[in-house]
């Protein structure tokens, strides 16, 4: 008999890797789960992969597609309100695990703050949006969206731990992103008018790359002013200045 030990982010993934190495199918091996996966604190600190031991019981015929291994943990995921992994993959051809991990992180943070939330996963062309709904979301949004931006940063780190290719997640709550975009566009137009009247540059407060992009985009076709960024993150600022006369 041949025995190997493999690891993965989930028990299912670890078993799948072991079956591939042995060239065997599930009914030809004995699976012993050595370690369950652990998310760690906030899904980041102290996280551990699952570890399993596979023992080959008989001569194995190479398997082209290893079968899915059902465990209590995978059954829990399949029955969650986020929808089954198989259904999402067959319908949208998107691996749901990274997004479910990010959504779970948001719910855990909300629960720790005593806030009841629901997280809707919306896949778009180039990005995926996690829409948070619930009461008292102002705490999760924070001043000018700073807390929401921080949670978005962490959610992206967690999601990409479960993905072989880079994925991008936008975190939103109560349509804050659209409202903030409109506020920034109005601010850009108003400050551009001030620059034209006073003939003096205007330096905005430090902003995230996404918010700076809103300002630049809004004023890129302005006939009298132009914009550029100065400084290093997180203190990088947008400066609105007059265009040079030809």
C-alpha positions as CSV (number, residue, x, y, z in Angstrom):
1,X,0.0,0.0,0.0
2,X,1.1,3.5,-0.8
3,X,0.5,6.5,1.5
4,X,0.9,10.2,0.8
5,X,0.1,13.4,2.7
6,X,-1.2,16.4,0.9
7,X,-2.5,19.8,1.9
8,X,-4.9,22.5,0.5
9,X,-7.0,25.4,1.5
10,X,-9.9,23.0,2.0
11,X,-10.2,19.3,2.8
12,X,-11.8,18.8,-0.6
13,X,-8.8,20.5,-2.4
14,X,-6.3,18.5,-0.4
15,X,-8.0,15.2,-1.2
16,X,-8.3,16.2,-4.9
17,X,-4.5,16.9,-5.1
18,X,-3.8,13.6,-3.4
19,X,-6.0,11.6,-5.8
20,X,-4.2,13.3,-8.7
21,X,-0.8,12.4,-7.4
22,X,-1.8,8.8,-6.9
23,X,-3.7,8.6,-10.2
24,X,-6.6,7.0,-8.2
25,X,-10.2,7.5,-7.6
26,X,-12.0,8.0,-4.3
27,X,-13.1,4.4,-3.9
28,X,-9.5,3.2,-4.2
29,X,-8.1,5.1,-1.2
30,X,-8.7,5.6,2.5
31,X,-8.8,9.2,3.5
32,X,-7.7,10.4,6.9
33,X,-8.1,14.1,7.8
34,X,-5.0,15.1,9.8
35,X,-5.8,18.8,10.1
36,X,-8.9,20.9,9.4
37,X,-8.4,24.2,7.7
38,X,-8.4,27.3,9.9
39,X,-9.2,30.8,8.7
40,X,-7.2,32.4,11.5
41,X,-8.0,35.8,13.0
42,X,-10.1,37.8,10.5
43,X,-9.2,35.2,7.9
44,X,-5.6,36.4,7.7
45,X,-3.5,35.8,10.9
46,X,-2.7,32.2,11.8
47,X,-4.6,30.7,8.9
48,X,-3.8,27.0,8.2
49,X,-4.4,24.7,5.3
50,X,-6.1,21.4,5.6
51,X,-3.9,18.3,5.7
52,X,-5.0,14.8,4.7
53,X,-3.5,11.4,4.4
54,X,-4.4,9.1,1.5
55,X,-3.7,5.4,1.5
56,X,-3.9,3.5,-1.8
57,X,-5.7,0.2,-1.2
58,X,-5.3,-1.4,-4.6
59,X,-3.8,-0.8,-8.0
60,X,-5.2,2.4,-9.3
61,X,-6.3,3.2,-12.8
62,X,-5.3,6.8,-13.6
63,X,-8.3,9.0,-13.2
64,X,-8.8,11.9,-15.7
65,X,-11.2,13.7,-13.4
66,X,-11.1,13.1,-9.7
67,X,-14.6,12.9,-8.1
68,X,-15.8,15.5,-5.7
69,X,-15.3,14.6,-2.0
70,X,-18.2,15.3,0.3
71,X,-17.3,16.5,3.8
72,X,-19.4,18.2,6.5
73,X,-17.6,21.4,5.6
74,X,-18.3,21.2,1.9
75,X,-21.9,20.3,2.6
76,X,-22.2,23.4,4.8
77,X,-21.0,25.5,1.9
78,X,-23.3,24.0,-0.6
79,X,-26.3,24.6,1.7
80,X,-25.5,28.2,2.5
81,X,-27.6,31.1,1.4
82,X,-24.9,32.1,-1.1
83,X,-25.9,29.2,-3.3
84,X,-24.1,26.0,-4.1
85,X,-20.7,25.9,-5.5
86,X,-21.7,23.6,-8.3
87,X,-24.6,25.8,-9.3
88,X,-22.5,28.9,-9.5
89,X,-19.8,27.3,-11.6
90,X,-22.2,25.7,-14.0
91,X,-24.3,28.9,-14.4
92,X,-21.6,31.6,-14.5
93,X,-18.4,29.6,-14.8
94,X,-17.0,31.4,-11.8
95,X,-15.3,29.8,-8.9
96,X,-17.4,30.9,-5.9
97,X,-14.9,29.9,-3.1
98,X,-12.9,33.2,-3.1
99,X,-16.0,35.3,-3.0
100,X,-17.7,33.2,-0.4
101,X,-14.5,33.5,1.8
102,X,-14.6,37.3,1.4
103,X,-18.3,37.5,2.1
104,X,-17.8,35.3,5.2
105,X,-15.1,37.7,6.4
106,X,-17.4,40.7,6.1
107,X,-20.1,38.9,8.0
108,X,-17.6,37.9,10.8
109,X,-16.5,41.5,11.2
110,X,-20.1,42.7,11.2
111,X,-21.0,40.1,13.9
112,X,-18.1,41.1,16.0
113,X,-19.4,44.7,15.9
114,X,-22.9,43.6,16.8
115,X,-24.3,44.5,13.3
116,X,-26.6,42.1,11.4
117,X,-25.7,42.2,7.7
118,X,-26.4,40.3,4.5
119,X,-23.8,40.1,1.7
120,X,-24.9,39.8,-1.9
121,X,-22.3,38.7,-4.5
122,X,-22.7,40.3,-7.9
123,X,-20.4,39.2,-10.7
124,X,-19.8,41.9,-13.4
125,X,-17.6,41.9,-16.4
126,X,-14.2,42.7,-14.8
127,X,-15.0,42.9,-11.1
128,X,-17.2,41.4,-8.5
129,X,-19.2,43.6,-6.1
130,X,-20.1,42.5,-2.6
131,X,-23.2,44.5,-1.6
132,X,-23.7,44.8,2.1
133,X,-27.2,45.4,3.4
134,X,-28.5,45.8,7.0
135,X,-29.0,48.3,9.7
136,X,-26.4,50.7,11.2
137,X,-24.1,50.4,8.3
138,X,-22.6,53.8,8.9
139,X,-20.1,52.2,11.2
140,X,-18.9,49.8,8.5
141,X,-18.7,52.7,6.0
142,X,-16.8,55.1,8.2
143,X,-15.8,58.7,7.6
144,X,-15.9,59.3,3.8
145,X,-15.8,55.5,3.3
146,X,-12.4,55.0,4.9
147,X,-13.6,52.0,6.9
148,X,-15.3,50.5,3.9
149,X,-12.1,51.0,1.9
150,X,-10.1,49.2,4.6
151,X,-12.5,46.3,4.7
152,X,-12.4,46.1,0.9
153,X,-8.6,45.9,1.0
154,X,-8.7,43.0,3.4
155,X,-11.5,41.3,1.6
156,X,-9.4,41.3,-1.6
157,X,-6.5,39.8,0.2
158,X,-8.6,37.0,1.6
159,X,-10.3,36.3,-1.7
160,X,-7.0,36.1,-3.6
161,X,-5.7,33.5,-1.1
162,X,-8.4,31.2,-2.6
163,X,-7.8,32.0,-6.2
164,X,-5.2,30.9,-8.7
165,X,-5.5,34.1,-10.7
166,X,-5.9,37.7,-9.5
167,X,-9.5,38.8,-8.8
168,X,-10.8,42.2,-7.9
169,X,-13.6,42.8,-5.4
170,X,-15.5,46.1,-4.8
171,X,-17.2,46.4,-1.4
172,X,-20.3,48.5,-1.3
173,X,-23.0,49.4,1.3
174,X,-26.2,51.2,0.8
175,X,-25.1,52.3,-2.6
176,X,-22.3,54.3,-1.0
177,X,-19.9,54.1,-3.9
178,X,-22.3,55.7,-6.4
179,X,-23.2,58.4,-3.9
180,X,-19.6,59.1,-3.1
181,X,-18.7,59.3,-6.8
182,X,-21.5,61.9,-7.4
183,X,-20.2,63.9,-4.4
184,X,-16.6,63.9,-5.8
185,X,-17.7,64.8,-9.3
186,X,-19.7,67.8,-7.9
187,X,-16.7,68.8,-5.8
188,X,-14.4,68.6,-8.9
189,X,-16.6,70.9,-10.9
190,X,-16.9,73.4,-8.0
191,X,-13.2,73.5,-7.3
192,X,-12.4,73.8,-11.0
193,X,-14.6,76.9,-11.1
194,X,-12.7,78.3,-8.1
195,X,-9.3,77.8,-9.9
196,X,-10.6,79.6,-13.0
197,X,-11.9,82.5,-10.9
198,X,-8.9,82.9,-8.6
199,X,-6.2,81.8,-11.0
200,X,-4.7,79.8,-8.1
201,X,-4.2,76.0,-7.7
202,X,-6.4,74.0,-5.5
203,X,-4.9,71.1,-3.5
204,X,-7.5,68.5,-2.4
205,X,-7.3,66.3,0.7
206,X,-5.5,62.9,0.5
207,X,-7.7,60.4,-1.4
208,X,-7.6,56.7,-2.4
209,X,-6.5,55.8,-5.9
210,X,-10.2,55.1,-6.8
211,X,-11.3,58.6,-5.6
212,X,-8.5,60.4,-7.3
213,X,-9.4,58.7,-10.5
214,X,-13.0,60.1,-10.2
215,X,-11.6,63.6,-10.0
216,X,-9.2,63.1,-12.9
217,X,-11.9,61.6,-15.1
218,X,-14.4,64.3,-14.4
219,X,-12.0,67.1,-15.3
220,X,-10.0,65.5,-18.1
221,X,-11.9,67.4,-20.8
222,X,-12.2,70.7,-18.9
223,X,-11.2,73.5,-21.3
224,X,-9.4,75.6,-18.7
225,X,-8.0,73.4,-16.0
226,X,-6.0,70.1,-15.7
227,X,-5.3,67.8,-12.8
228,X,-2.3,65.8,-11.5
229,X,-1.5,63.9,-8.4
230,X,1.4,64.6,-6.0
231,X,2.8,62.8,-3.0
232,X,2.9,59.2,-1.8
233,X,0.0,57.0,-0.6
234,X,-1.8,57.3,1.7
235,X,-1.1,61.0,1.6
236,X,-1.2,61.4,-2.2
237,X,-3.4,64.4,-3.3
238,X,-5.0,65.7,-6.5
239,X,-4.0,69.2,-7.6
240,X,-6.2,71.2,-9.9
241,X,-4.4,73.9,-11.9
242,X,-4.9,76.1,-14.9
243,X,-3.8,74.9,-18.3
244,X,-0.9,76.7,-19.7
245,X,-1.8,79.3,-22.3
246,X,-0.6,78.5,-25.8
